[in-house]
Amino acid sequence: MTFTAINPATEAVLGEYQTHDDAYVDAALATAHEAFLAWKKTPFAERSELMNRVAELLEGEIPVAAQLMTNEMGKTFAAAKGEAAKCAMTMRYYAERAEGMLAEELIPTRASKSGIRYDPLGPLLAVMPWNFPLWQIIRVAVPNIMAGNPIVLKHSSSVPGCAEYVEGLFARAGFPQGIFTNLFLESRRIETVIADPRIAAVTVTGGETAGRSVASLAGKYLKKCVLELGGSDPFIVAKSADLDHTIPLAVTARLQNNGQACICAKRFIVVRDIADEFIARFSAAMAAAPTGDPMDPSTVLGPLANEGQFNTLSKQVADSLAQGAVATTGGVPLEGPGYFFAPTVLVDVPAAAPAAHEELFGPVAVVHVADDLDEAIRYANDTPWGLSGSVWATDPDEIERAIAGLDVGIVFANAVVASMNELPFGGVKASGYGRELGVAGVREFTNVKSFFIA
């Protein structure tokens, strides 16, 4: 079987990648396990030196990495360059700080010495999606490699070149063979890898269906897992919001990564007092977003990543409109080659319509009007998901009420939600469990080992 990379802006085939056979996979897992036995004893200074070296390599070829992401996934070239730079920054961040985050902690007891160690578990299987082709890998790989855990990657079949590129980066930087391994692997073969005793744990970023499948397999084989799944993130606009500040960032929050991010704002919940003004100005700003060639520096919105994603979103919007939703702008696919969909704002969406209860992975915003902030928070929580959300207000009390009231893993106030090296990243409810990044992320796949010396 082969994986085919297709440019979503032109629909041109970029390349074919042969999947790895069982013998290759078995050898790769053996190498990863042997690498772990040595790597867990490798001093942090040596780990840091190698991680800084791979960061230096990436920093020197950001345009190359960005071009690859734009070609395979369709994100704008500007966004792709930012993603590559963020990856390099993350490498340097954990190269400098991981040792302190994982330092032995002494705890006073009746012992002469007692405390906690954070020891690595072993090779991790990372099942990653296409929407951030480099960042999703690096966000998982870097903290865990610094913690002592090798990475075995099963990336999305639509971005095989990106997977191959990252594997090459670590090899060129001088990492021992087996510390980072890419496998071109069909989804049906994932169970074999999870079941293998040389794999210590598994992490998956993706949709709820994939998450449930991997979690059930992890449970079956008693492997720890982390799930970072979908979301229908609320963007609450309170009565005290500064609309001049809020509306441009509302467009960014919905259209970032061509609207294809788990932390994209998807449900815009606006208090009634300012709803008419918000809807009018937000709709105009969405309509004005430059759409087209992702290599053009002026483009804000590029294509959807693949034909399946394009067809799914088109049907969700068409069905919602047929059931009574109103599009204040957009609402239709764009003509011509490529998987382009017009920036769209939907209002008056019936509760049974797809746009009201399904995740919309693309440039479509749903606006709901609430009587007050308390109703806005209740509506925001009335969803199976709980990844992230934001509140837009100038009143400190409104901000605190929203932060306390939202059932999500991440809340931003007056800023677009983003993943940060300093803060743990992850959700609750159907958005998954476990954390990446920050101290919690570095320790997530470690053995929290208590010790007591009498």
SELUM-808192 format. One record per residue (C-alpha): residue number from 1; residue in three letters; x, y, z. Coordinates in Angstrom, 3 decimals. Each point is the difference from the previous one (the first is absolute). Layout:
% residues N
ATOM     n   res         xx         yy         zz
ATOM   NUM   ALA          X          Y          Z
...
//
This chain:
% residues 454
ATOM     n   res         xx         yy         zz
ATOM     1   MET      0.000      0.000      0.000
ATOM     2   THR      1.110      3.566     -0.619
ATOM     3   PHE     -0.807      3.358      1.573
ATOM     4   THR     -0.674      2.768     -2.531
ATOM     5   ALA      0.792      3.627      0.779
ATOM     6   ILE     -2.310      2.419     -1.860
ATOM     7   ASN      0.294      3.783     -0.157
ATOM     8   PRO     -3.430      1.204      1.238
ATOM     9   ALA      0.313      3.344     -1.799
ATOM    10   THR      0.547     -1.552     -3.433
ATOM    11   GLU     -1.008     -3.666      0.468
ATOM    12   ALA      3.348     -0.994     -1.543
ATOM    13   VAL      1.656     -3.211      1.226
ATOM    14   LEU      3.215      0.810      1.859
ATOM    15   GLY      1.323     -3.491      0.599
ATOM    16   GLU     -0.609     -3.628      0.922
ATOM    17   TYR      1.408     -1.618      3.157
ATOM    18   GLN      0.136     -3.753      0.485
ATOM    19   THR     -1.244     -1.288      3.348
ATOM    20   HIS      2.459     -1.934      2.145
ATOM    21   ASP     -0.392     -3.766      0.188
ATOM    22   ASP     -0.196     -2.060      3.181
ATOM    23   ALA      3.691     -0.855     -0.015
ATOM    24   TYR      0.942      3.686     -0.176
ATOM    25   VAL     -2.378      0.857      2.842
ATOM    26   ASP      1.345     -2.792      2.198
ATOM    27   ALA      3.585      1.120     -0.605
ATOM    28   ALA     -0.925      3.620      0.716
ATOM    29   LEU     -1.590     -0.909      3.334
ATOM    30   ALA      3.045     -2.068      0.949
ATOM    31   THR      2.269      2.943     -0.800
ATOM    32   ALA     -2.206      2.418      1.985
ATOM    33   HIS      0.084     -2.299      3.039
ATOM    34   GLU      3.797     -0.382     -0.153
ATOM    35   ALA      0.337      3.770     -0.423
ATOM    36   PHE     -2.146      0.530      3.116
ATOM    37   LEU      2.233     -2.174      2.156
ATOM    38   ALA      2.940      2.256     -0.804
ATOM    39   TRP     -1.855      3.317     -0.295
ATOM    40   LYS     -1.548     -0.161      3.472
ATOM    41   LYS      3.561     -0.009      1.408
ATOM    42   THR      1.178      2.825     -2.269
ATOM    43   PRO      0.772      3.184      1.980
ATOM    44   PHE     -2.328      2.964     -0.511
ATOM    45   ALA      2.904      2.091     -1.224
ATOM    46   GLU      0.481     -2.383     -2.926
ATOM    47   ARG     -3.740     -0.142     -0.727
ATOM    48   SER     -0.132      3.803      0.035
ATOM    49   GLU      2.954      0.349     -2.326
ATOM    50   LEU     -1.664     -2.245     -2.580
ATOM    51   MET     -3.360      1.740      0.356
ATOM    52   ASN      1.583      3.405     -0.534
ATOM    53   ARG      1.757     -1.405     -3.051
ATOM    54   VAL     -3.286     -1.130     -1.589
ATOM    55   ALA     -1.471      3.431      0.802
ATOM    56   GLU      2.906      1.650     -1.782
ATOM    57   LEU     -0.544     -2.195     -3.049
ATOM    58   LEU     -3.688      0.875     -0.155
ATOM    59   GLU      0.639      3.707      0.497
ATOM    60   GLY      2.318     -0.095     -2.979
ATOM    61   GLU     -2.622     -1.478     -2.317
ATOM    62   ILE     -3.300      1.472      1.153
ATOM    63   PRO     -1.077      0.898     -3.575
ATOM    64   VAL      0.635     -3.604     -1.109
ATOM    65   ALA     -2.064     -1.455      2.844
ATOM    66   ALA     -2.729      2.594     -0.551
ATOM    67   GLN     -0.220     -0.714     -3.724
ATOM    68   LEU     -0.433     -3.691      0.759
ATOM    69   MET     -2.849      0.678      2.444
ATOM    70   THR     -1.745      2.387     -2.390
ATOM    71   ASN      0.287     -2.452     -2.883
ATOM    72   GLU     -1.315     -2.999      1.925
ATOM    73   MET     -2.578      1.592      2.298
ATOM    74   GLY     -0.921      3.366     -1.525
ATOM    75   LYS      0.733      2.316      2.921
ATOM    76   THR      1.200      3.432     -1.037
ATOM    77   PHE      3.741      0.306     -0.509
ATOM    78   ALA      0.133      2.729      2.652
ATOM    79   ALA     -1.718     -2.269      2.532
ATOM    80   ALA      2.257     -2.895     -0.959
ATOM    81   LYS      3.124      2.080      0.589
ATOM    82   GLY     -1.386      0.950      3.404
ATOM    83   GLU     -0.659     -3.658      0.789
ATOM    84   ALA      3.541     -1.023     -0.886
ATOM    85   ALA      1.448      2.825      2.094
ATOM    86   LYS     -2.191     -1.019      2.939
ATOM    87   CYS      1.296     -3.561     -0.285
ATOM    88   ALA      3.601      1.189      0.225
ATOM    89   MET     -0.852      2.244      2.957
ATOM    90   THR     -1.574     -2.972      1.785
ATOM    91   MET      3.119     -2.081     -0.526
ATOM    92   ARG      2.100      2.683      1.621
ATOM    93   TYR     -2.505      0.535      2.828
ATOM    94   TYR      0.077     -3.610      1.185
ATOM    95   ALA      3.687     -0.425     -0.709
ATOM    96   GLU      0.549      2.707      2.611
ATOM    97   ARG     -2.726     -0.873      2.527
ATOM    98   ALA     -0.870     -3.707     -0.128
ATOM    99   GLU      2.699     -1.023      2.483
ATOM   100   GLY     -1.452      2.304      2.653
ATOM   101   MET     -3.556     -1.144     -0.728
ATOM   102   LEU      1.028     -3.615      0.535
ATOM   103   ALA      2.297      0.516      2.964
ATOM   104   GLU     -0.300     -2.316      2.971
ATOM   105   GLU     -2.203      1.453      2.736
ATOM   106   LEU      0.840     -0.589      3.664
ATOM   107   ILE     -2.947     -0.379      2.370
ATOM   108   PRO      0.501     -0.051      3.790
ATOM   109   THR     -1.171     -3.227      1.668
ATOM   110   ARG      1.346     -2.132      2.839
ATOM   111   ALA      2.587     -1.337     -2.475
ATOM   112   SER      3.550      1.229     -0.194
ATOM   113   LYS     -0.839      0.906     -3.592
ATOM   114   SER     -3.230     -0.275     -1.973
ATOM   115   GLY     -1.658      1.574     -2.987
ATOM   116   ILE     -1.071     -0.405     -3.614
ATOM   117   ARG      1.846     -0.802     -3.208
ATOM   118   TYR     -1.337      0.511     -3.528
ATOM   119   ASP      1.342     -2.885     -2.063
ATOM   120   PRO     -0.761     -0.541     -3.715
ATOM   121   LEU     -2.389     -2.785     -1.009
ATOM   122   GLY      1.402     -1.029     -3.373
ATOM   123   PRO     -0.824      0.421     -3.694
ATOM   124   LEU     -3.274      1.817     -0.658
ATOM   125   LEU     -2.279     -0.475     -2.985
ATOM   126   ALA     -1.197      3.414     -1.200
ATOM   127   VAL     -3.019     -0.031     -2.344
ATOM   128   MET     -0.157      3.482     -1.486
ATOM   129   PRO     -2.350      1.971     -2.329
ATOM   130   TRP      0.583      2.091     -3.099
ATOM   131   ASN     -1.073      3.482      1.109
ATOM   132   PHE      3.307      1.085      1.562
ATOM   133   PRO      2.359     -2.342     -1.840
ATOM   134   LEU      3.167      0.953      1.917
ATOM   135   TRP     -1.308      1.568      3.220
ATOM   136   GLN     -2.144     -2.968      0.999
ATOM   137   ILE      3.063     -2.234     -0.227
ATOM   138   ILE      2.353      2.365      1.793
ATOM   139   ARG     -2.489      0.819      2.770
ATOM   140   VAL     -0.023     -3.683      0.954
ATOM   141   ALA      3.516     -1.032     -0.970
ATOM   142   VAL      2.207      2.657      1.529
ATOM   143   PRO     -1.135     -0.101      3.653
ATOM   144   ASN     -0.085     -3.796     -0.069
ATOM   145   ILE      3.384     -0.452     -1.639
ATOM   146   MET      1.474      2.344      2.583
ATOM   147   ALA     -1.714     -2.107      2.690
ATOM   148   GLY      1.683     -3.114     -1.395
ATOM   149   ASN     -2.787     -1.512     -2.118
ATOM   150   PRO      0.684     -0.799     -3.686
ATOM   151   ILE     -2.794      0.829     -2.477
ATOM   152   VAL     -1.540     -2.333     -2.562
ATOM   153   LEU     -2.139      2.127     -2.333
ATOM   154   LYS     -3.066     -1.041     -1.945
ATOM   155   HIS     -0.876      3.230     -1.821
ATOM   156   SER     -3.023      0.767     -2.159
ATOM   157   SER      0.183     -1.637     -3.401
ATOM   158   SER     -0.666      3.364     -1.705
ATOM   159   VAL      3.262      1.609      1.208
ATOM   160   PRO      2.606     -2.742     -0.506
ATOM   161   GLY      2.685      2.390     -1.165
ATOM   162   CYS     -0.216      1.947      3.262
ATOM   163   ALA      0.378     -3.199      2.029
ATOM   164   GLU      3.052     -1.019     -2.007
ATOM   165   TYR      1.473      3.488      0.332
ATOM   166   VAL     -0.190      0.028      3.816
ATOM   167   GLU      1.587     -3.438      0.238
ATOM   168   GLY      2.808      1.282     -2.192
ATOM   169   LEU      0.480      3.084      2.175
ATOM   170   PHE      0.668     -2.057      3.119
ATOM   171   ALA      2.317     -2.331     -1.906
ATOM   172   ARG      1.989      2.877     -1.505
ATOM   173   ALA      0.358      1.595      3.428
ATOM   174   GLY      1.735     -3.134      1.236
ATOM   175   PHE     -2.653     -1.596      2.176
ATOM   176   PRO      0.606     -3.724      0.517
ATOM   177   GLN     -1.929     -2.246     -2.370
ATOM   178   GLY     -3.322     -0.957      1.542
ATOM   179   ILE     -0.579      3.181      2.021
ATOM   180   PHE     -2.351      1.305     -2.689
ATOM   181   THR     -1.505     -2.473     -2.470
ATOM   182   ASN     -2.613      0.640     -2.679
ATOM   183   LEU     -2.202     -2.898     -1.088
ATOM   184   PHE     -2.145      0.159     -3.123
ATOM   185   LEU     -2.741     -2.122      1.457
ATOM   186   GLU     -3.650     -0.600     -0.869
ATOM   187   SER     -2.475      0.677      2.800
ATOM   188   ARG     -1.077     -3.644      0.069
ATOM   189   ARG      3.517     -0.982      1.121
ATOM   190   ILE      0.176      2.342      2.987
ATOM   191   GLU     -1.220     -2.691      2.391
ATOM   192   THR      3.033     -2.148     -0.767
ATOM   193   VAL      2.315      2.821      1.047
ATOM   194   ILE     -1.953      0.881      3.156
ATOM   195   ALA     -0.048     -3.682      0.995
ATOM   196   ASP      3.751     -0.357     -0.395
ATOM   197   PRO      1.685     -0.154      3.447
ATOM   198   ARG      2.759      2.303     -1.255
ATOM   199   ILE     -2.520      2.879     -0.214
ATOM   200   ALA     -0.527      1.467      3.464
ATOM   201   ALA     -2.860      2.409     -0.665
ATOM   202   VAL     -1.957      1.768     -2.722
ATOM   203   THR     -1.135      3.529     -0.726
ATOM   204   VAL     -2.486      1.049     -2.652
ATOM   205   THR     -1.110      3.349     -1.364
ATOM   206   GLY     -2.997     -0.134     -2.299
ATOM   207   GLY     -3.725     -0.506     -0.163
ATOM   208   GLU     -2.227     -1.600      2.584
ATOM   209   THR     -0.383     -3.233     -2.003
ATOM   210   ALA      3.752     -0.516     -0.231
ATOM   211   GLY      0.373      0.898      3.663
ATOM   212   ARG     -2.564     -2.562      1.140
ATOM   213   SER      1.628     -2.683     -2.123
ATOM   214   VAL      3.528      0.651      1.267
ATOM   215   ALA     -1.155      0.386      3.606
ATOM   216   SER     -1.789     -3.350     -0.141
ATOM   217   LEU      3.133     -1.653     -1.339
ATOM   218   ALA      2.158      1.675      2.633
ATOM   219   GLY     -2.376     -1.301      2.647
ATOM   220   LYS     -0.001     -3.473     -1.509
ATOM   221   TYR      3.781     -0.196      0.196
ATOM   222   LEU      0.332      2.010      3.250
ATOM   223   LYS      1.963      2.834     -1.557
ATOM   224   LYS     -0.292      3.555      1.248
ATOM   225   CYS     -1.401      2.393     -2.595
ATOM   226   VAL     -0.601      3.715     -0.514
ATOM   227   LEU     -2.836      1.189     -2.229
ATOM   228   GLU     -0.131      3.467     -1.563
ATOM   229   LEU     -3.221     -0.105     -1.993
ATOM   230   GLY     -2.482      2.364     -1.609
ATOM   231   GLY     -1.820      3.005      1.299
ATOM   232   SER     -2.760      2.461     -0.732
ATOM   233   ASP      1.611      2.856      1.811
ATOM   234   PRO     -2.079      2.917      1.318
ATOM   235   PHE      0.955      3.618     -0.628
ATOM   236   ILE     -2.057      1.928      2.569
ATOM   237   VAL     -0.533      3.694     -0.698
ATOM   238   ALA     -1.154      1.643      3.241
ATOM   239   LYS     -1.863      3.275      0.369
ATOM   240   SER      3.188      1.897      0.913
ATOM   241   ALA      1.984     -1.256     -3.019
ATOM   242   ASP      1.986      2.503     -2.036
ATOM   243   LEU     -1.265     -0.890     -3.470
ATOM   244   ASP      2.763      1.936     -1.766
ATOM   245   HIS      2.467     -2.378      1.651
ATOM   246   THR     -2.199     -3.086     -0.098
ATOM   247   ILE     -1.265     -0.192     -3.581
ATOM   248   PRO      3.344     -0.185     -1.872
ATOM   249   LEU      1.130     -2.692      2.419
ATOM   250   ALA     -3.312     -1.826     -0.390
ATOM   251   VAL      0.847     -0.374     -3.694
ATOM   252   THR      3.481     -1.246      0.888
ATOM   253   ALA     -1.417     -2.416      2.555
ATOM   254   ARG     -2.331     -1.533     -2.591
ATOM   255   LEU      2.255      0.062     -3.072
ATOM   256   GLN      3.367     -0.959      1.478
ATOM   257   ASN      1.428     -3.038     -1.770
ATOM   258   ASN     -2.803      0.366     -2.582
ATOM   259   GLY     -2.507     -0.651      2.776
ATOM   260   GLN      1.447     -3.466      0.641
ATOM   261   ALA      1.268      0.005      3.565
ATOM   262   CYS     -1.442     -1.710      3.037
ATOM   263   ILE      0.401      3.292      1.889
ATOM   264   CYS     -1.580      2.164     -2.687
ATOM   265   ALA     -2.958      1.961      1.343
ATOM   266   LYS     -3.072     -1.607     -1.541
ATOM   267   ARG     -2.989      1.221      2.032
ATOM   268   PHE     -0.226      3.768      0.468
ATOM   269   ILE     -2.300      0.654      2.969
ATOM   270   VAL     -0.932      3.658      0.252
ATOM   271   VAL     -2.117      1.731      2.658
ATOM   272   ARG     -3.138      1.557     -1.441
ATOM   273   ASP      0.886      3.631      0.812
ATOM   274   ILE      2.784      0.056     -2.597
ATOM   275   ALA     -1.023     -2.891     -2.260
ATOM   276   ASP     -1.291      1.977     -2.984
ATOM   277   GLU      3.141      2.104     -0.221
ATOM   278   PHE      2.279     -3.005      0.441
ATOM   279   ILE     -1.749     -2.077     -2.666
ATOM   280   ALA      0.045      2.816     -2.554
ATOM   281   ARG      3.653      0.907      0.537
ATOM   282   PHE      1.205     -3.601      0.364
ATOM   283   SER     -1.793     -1.083     -3.183
ATOM   284   ALA      1.555      2.874     -1.960
ATOM   285   ALA      3.467     -0.779      1.348
ATOM   286   MET     -0.318     -3.705     -0.841
ATOM   287   ALA     -1.205      0.803     -3.517
ATOM   288   ALA      2.994      2.285     -0.520
ATOM   289   ALA      2.590     -2.658      0.907
ATOM   290   PRO      2.265     -0.537     -3.047
ATOM   291   THR     -0.488     -3.557     -1.236
ATOM   292   GLY      2.102     -1.855     -2.554
ATOM   293   ASP      3.538     -1.151     -0.753
ATOM   294   PRO      1.612     -0.928      3.335
ATOM   295   MET      3.402      1.040     -1.352
ATOM   296   ASP     -1.230      3.576     -0.531
ATOM   297   PRO      1.147      2.143      2.982
ATOM   298   SER     -3.326      1.849      0.012
ATOM   299   THR     -2.109     -3.168      0.356
ATOM   300   VAL     -1.728     -0.511      3.342
ATOM   301   LEU     -2.085     -3.063     -0.909
ATOM   302   GLY      1.328     -2.876     -2.073
ATOM   303   PRO     -1.659     -3.272     -0.987
ATOM   304   LEU     -1.307     -2.795      2.168
ATOM   305   ALA      2.564     -2.741      0.386
ATOM   306   ASN     -1.586     -2.737     -2.070
ATOM   307   GLU     -3.026     -0.984     -2.027
ATOM   308   GLY     -1.614     -1.931      2.823
ATOM   309   GLN      0.192      2.985      2.337
ATOM   310   PHE     -1.392      2.243     -2.747
ATOM   311   ASN     -2.947     -2.303     -0.695
ATOM   312   THR     -0.831     -0.405      3.685
ATOM   313   LEU     -0.075      3.731      0.693
ATOM   314   SER     -1.982      0.728     -3.172
ATOM   315   LYS     -2.678     -2.487      1.055
ATOM   316   GLN     -0.142      1.261      3.589
ATOM   317   VAL     -0.584      3.566     -1.159
ATOM   318   ALA     -2.465     -0.923     -2.759
ATOM   319   ASP     -2.044     -2.142      2.395
ATOM   320   SER     -0.011      2.755      2.630
ATOM   321   LEU     -1.205      2.573     -2.518
ATOM   322   ALA     -2.706     -2.387     -1.202
ATOM   323   GLN     -1.217     -0.336      3.596
ATOM   324   GLY     -0.334      3.763      0.452
ATOM   325   ALA      3.403      1.411      0.901
ATOM   326   VAL      0.849      3.346     -1.602
ATOM   327   ALA      3.374      0.847     -1.554
ATOM   328   THR      0.823      3.684      0.486
ATOM   329   THR      2.999     -0.595     -2.254
ATOM   330   GLY      1.377     -2.955     -1.964
ATOM   331   GLY     -1.679     -3.353      0.432
ATOM   332   VAL      1.278     -1.573     -3.222
ATOM   333   PRO      3.117     -1.649     -1.436
ATOM   334   LEU      2.048      2.165     -2.347
ATOM   335   GLU      0.220     -0.903     -3.676
ATOM   336   GLY      3.181     -1.082     -1.719
ATOM   337   PRO      2.757     -2.474      0.842
ATOM   338   GLY      0.914     -0.686      3.603
ATOM   339   TYR     -2.031     -0.644      3.137
ATOM   340   PHE     -1.013      3.589      0.763
ATOM   341   PHE     -3.037      0.949      2.106
ATOM   342   ALA     -1.213      3.558      0.445
ATOM   343   PRO      0.421      1.575      3.457
ATOM   344   THR     -3.436     -0.466      1.527
ATOM   345   VAL     -2.087      1.313      2.888
ATOM   346   LEU     -3.172     -1.875      0.971
ATOM   347   VAL     -2.720      1.414      2.264
ATOM   348   ASP     -3.414     -1.263      1.160
ATOM   349   VAL      1.266     -3.570     -0.142
ATOM   350   PRO     -2.676     -2.537      1.055
ATOM   351   ALA      0.996     -2.287      2.848
ATOM   352   ALA     -0.304     -3.098     -2.214
ATOM   353   ALA      2.177      1.368     -2.812
ATOM   354   PRO      3.542     -1.369     -0.454
ATOM   355   ALA      1.505      3.435      0.633
ATOM   356   ALA     -1.566      0.035      3.465
ATOM   357   HIS      1.367     -3.285      1.298
ATOM   358   GLU      2.868     -1.155     -2.230
ATOM   359   GLU      3.581      1.228     -0.172
ATOM   360   LEU      0.482      2.177     -3.101
ATOM   361   PHE      3.589     -0.450     -1.157
ATOM   362   GLY      0.321      2.888     -2.411
ATOM   363   PRO     -0.677      3.740     -0.377
ATOM   364   VAL     -3.576     -0.033      1.330
ATOM   365   ALA     -1.043      1.947      3.109
ATOM   366   VAL     -3.287     -0.555      1.827
ATOM   367   VAL     -1.364      2.978      1.958
ATOM   368   HIS     -2.374     -0.567      2.906
ATOM   369   VAL     -1.652      2.841      1.928
ATOM   370   ALA     -0.289     -0.339      3.802
ATOM   371   ASP     -2.013      2.169      2.361
ATOM   372   ASP      2.911      0.535      2.390
ATOM   373   LEU      3.412     -1.362      0.991
ATOM   374   ASP     -1.429     -2.759      2.196
ATOM   375   GLU     -2.061     -1.334     -2.905
ATOM   376   ALA      3.049      0.304     -2.279
ATOM   377   ILE      2.051     -2.166      2.356
ATOM   378   ARG     -2.803     -2.582      0.287
ATOM   379   TYR     -0.292     -0.181     -3.789
ATOM   380   ALA      3.791     -0.238     -0.372
ATOM   381   ASN      0.020     -3.029      2.299
ATOM   382   ASP     -2.943     -1.674     -1.766
ATOM   383   THR      2.233     -2.111     -2.239
ATOM   384   PRO      1.768     -3.365      0.231
ATOM   385   TRP      3.371      1.702     -0.442
ATOM   386   GLY      2.164      2.003      2.367
ATOM   387   LEU      3.334      0.910     -1.528
ATOM   388   SER      0.344      3.770      0.196
ATOM   389   GLY     -1.939      3.232     -0.075
ATOM   390   SER      0.381      3.735      0.223
ATOM   391   VAL     -1.814      2.937      1.576
ATOM   392   TRP      0.084      3.545     -1.289
ATOM   393   ALA     -0.752      2.684      2.594
ATOM   394   THR      1.461      3.056      1.685
ATOM   395   ASP     -1.802     -0.633      3.297
ATOM   396   PRO      2.298     -2.066      2.299
ATOM   397   ASP     -3.015     -1.606      1.674
ATOM   398   GLU     -1.334     -1.250     -3.342
ATOM   399   ILE      3.412     -1.447     -0.828
ATOM   400   GLU      0.319     -1.834      3.316
ATOM   401   ARG     -3.550     -1.364     -0.218
ATOM   402   ALA      0.690     -1.423     -3.456
ATOM   403   ILE      3.357     -1.527      0.969
ATOM   404   ALA     -1.574     -1.673      3.017
ATOM   405   GLY     -3.158     -1.060     -1.825
ATOM   406   LEU      1.274     -1.499     -3.261
ATOM   407   ASP      0.393     -3.798     -0.041
ATOM   408   VAL      3.169     -0.061     -2.111
ATOM   409   GLY      3.696     -0.698      0.443
ATOM   410   ILE      1.188      3.409     -1.239
ATOM   411   VAL     -1.535      3.482      0.333
ATOM   412   PHE      1.390      3.175     -1.549
ATOM   413   ALA     -1.363      3.474      0.679
ATOM   414   ASN      0.220      2.710     -2.687
ATOM   415   ALA      2.443     -2.105     -2.021
ATOM   416   VAL     -0.231     -2.761     -2.576
ATOM   417   VAL      0.553     -3.444      1.539
ATOM   418   ALA      3.430     -1.431     -0.753
ATOM   419   SER      2.238     -2.798      1.222
ATOM   420   MET      2.942      1.242      2.057
ATOM   421   ASN      3.099     -1.696      1.343
ATOM   422   GLU     -0.583      1.466      3.441
ATOM   423   LEU     -3.574     -1.303      0.476
ATOM   424   PRO     -1.468     -3.521     -0.092
ATOM   425   PHE     -2.141     -0.734     -3.058
ATOM   426   GLY     -2.976     -2.362     -0.044
ATOM   427   GLY     -3.720     -0.334      0.563
ATOM   428   VAL     -2.804     -1.678      1.898
ATOM   429   LYS     -3.155     -1.942     -0.917
ATOM   430   ALA      0.070     -1.270     -3.608
ATOM   431   SER      3.016      2.204     -0.748
ATOM   432   GLY      2.182     -2.559      1.721
ATOM   433   TYR      2.243     -0.275      3.029
ATOM   434   GLY      3.615      0.405      0.987
ATOM   435   ARG      2.200      2.997     -0.670
ATOM   436   GLU      2.733      1.064     -2.394
ATOM   437   LEU      2.529      2.808      0.478
ATOM   438   GLY      1.008      1.729      3.221
ATOM   439   VAL      1.171     -1.874      3.071
ATOM   440   ALA     -3.078     -2.243     -0.138
ATOM   441   GLY      0.769     -0.942     -3.613
ATOM   442   VAL      3.636     -0.865      0.682
ATOM   443   ARG     -1.032     -2.220      2.904
ATOM   444   GLU     -3.052     -1.566     -1.701
ATOM   445   PHE      1.835     -3.075     -1.268
ATOM   446   THR      2.303     -0.549      2.937
ATOM   447   ASN     -0.091     -2.457      2.850
ATOM   448   VAL     -0.691      2.130      3.072
ATOM   449   LYS      2.171     -2.138      2.242
ATOM   450   SER     -0.061      0.495      3.758
ATOM   451   PHE      3.091     -0.985      1.971
ATOM   452   PHE      0.658     -0.437      3.712
ATOM   453   ILE      3.410     -0.625      1.581
ATOM   454   ALA     -0.269     -1.184      3.597
//
